[in-house]
C-alpha cells in the first residue's frame, strides 16, 4: 500500500513535469482546489475545473518555458501532507515570478480529496493577471 507521503511526492513530480493525467488520477473526482486570496484576485478561493484550466492556460501563455519547481520539504501523516515548494519562472516580457508556496493536501482512500495552496497573492495576481510590461501605457 502506498503511503500518503509517497502519493504527495508523486503528485508534486507530476505537477513539476506538467503531467496532468497523473495529477488527475491521483485525485478524487470531487477533489476541492482552493487558492489563498479569496476575493482579492480572480483565482482566489475555491476553483471550478474551468477556472483551473484557465489558470493553467495563463501560466502556459505567459511563462512558455514553464515553471521550475523544487520541493523544499514535505511533512505527512495518515490524512494530510504539507509541501513547501519553491517556484520560479520567467514571463514572456522578462519579469521573474518567484514564490514560496505551501500546499496542503488532504486524502480520502489514498487519493487527494483537497488541495489548498497558500502563496503570495499580490505577486501572483500582478504577474498572472496584470498587464505584461509591453502592454502598460
Beta strands, then each sheet from edge to edge (+ up, - down):
strand 1: 27-35
strand 2: 45-46
strand 3: 68-76
strand 4: 80-90
strand 5: 96-108
strand 6: 111-118
sheet 1: 2+ 1- 6- 5+ 4- 3+
end
